[in-house]
């Protein structure tokens, strides 16, 4: 089952990752690099889990590789969001540019009024 799942994920993400690698070679920039790190995450997770199943002696290393890549991917997601908001120095300026939105300032049973 793990082998079939890894082949299915590899087949579906293969074209997408190939396109991202092509973009990174044409435009080597931080957003493309972070997006590539996030896009490769399912493939790395499947390979590390399949390695744990196929080679039980290496289960600790495979889980370590998966956990390390997961932390790197989360850092990449946070940096990507920061870049989309305008960079490291401008993220709070973008968020504070609009007035506060009152989430709880809605009448009860708002769909009935």
C-alpha positions in Angstrom: 0.0 0.0 0.0 2.8 2.4 0.8 4.6 1.6 -2.5 1.4 2.3 -4.4 0.8 5.5 -2.5 4.4 6.7 -3.1 4.1 6.0 -6.8 0.8 7.8 -7.0 2.1 10.9 -5.2 5.3 10.8 -7.3 3.4 10.6 -10.5 1.0 13.4 -9.6 3.7 15.8 -8.2 6.3 14.9 -10.8 5.1 17.4 -13.4 4.5 20.2 -10.8 7.9 19.8 -9.3 9.5 19.6 -12.7 7.9 23.0 -13.5 9.0 24.5 -10.2 12.6 23.3 -10.8 12.4 24.9 -14.3 11.2 28.2 -12.7 14.0 28.0 -10.2 16.6 27.6 -12.9 15.2 30.6 -14.8 14.4 32.8 -11.9 16.4 31.8 -8.8 14.6 33.8 -6.1 13.5 33.2 -2.6 9.7 32.7 -3.2 10.4 30.0 -5.8 12.9 28.3 -3.5 10.4 28.4 -0.5 7.6 27.1 -2.8 9.8 24.3 -4.0 10.6 23.3 -0.4 6.9 23.2 0.4 6.0 21.3 -2.8 8.6 18.6 -2.2 7.3 18.0 1.4 4.8 15.2 0.5 7.3 13.4 -1.6 10.0 13.5 1.1 7.5 12.3 3.7 6.3 9.4 1.6 9.9 8.3 0.9 10.9 8.5 4.5 7.9 6.5 5.6 8.5 3.9 2.9 12.1 3.7 3.9 11.0 3.0 7.5 8.7 0.2 6.2 11.1 -1.3 3.7 14.3 -1.1 5.9 13.3 -1.4 9.6 16.9 -1.0 10.7 16.9 2.6 9.5 13.5 3.6 10.9 15.1 6.2 13.3 17.1 7.8 10.5 14.1 7.9 8.2 11.9 9.5 10.9 14.7 12.0 11.7 14.9 13.0 8.0 11.1 13.4 7.8 11.0 15.5 11.0 13.9 17.6 9.9 12.3 18.3 6.6 9.0 19.0 8.2 10.6 21.7 10.4 12.4 23.2 7.3 9.1 23.2 5.4 7.3 25.1 8.2 10.1 27.7 8.3 9.8 28.0 4.5 6.0 28.5 4.8 6.5 31.2 7.4 9.1 33.0 5.3 6.9 32.7 2.2 4.0 34.3 4.0 6.4 37.0 5.2 7.5 37.6 1.7 4.0 37.8 0.4 3.1 40.4 3.0 5.9 42.6 1.8 9.1 41.4 3.4 10.5 41.1 6.9 10.2 44.7 7.8 6.8 45.4 6.3 4.7 42.5 7.5 3.2 44.4 10.5 2.7 47.5 8.3 0.5 45.6 5.9 -1.5 44.0 8.7 -2.0 47.4 10.5 -2.9 49.3 7.3 -6.6 48.4 7.7 -8.8 49.2 10.6 -9.5 46.4 13.1 -12.3 44.1 12.0 -14.8 43.3 14.7 -15.4 39.6 14.4 -17.8 39.3 17.2 -19.9 42.4 16.4 -22.7 40.4 14.7 -26.3 40.2 15.8 -27.4 36.9 17.2 -29.0 34.6 14.6 -27.6 36.9 11.8 -29.1 34.7 9.1 -32.6 35.4 10.5 -32.4 39.2 10.8 
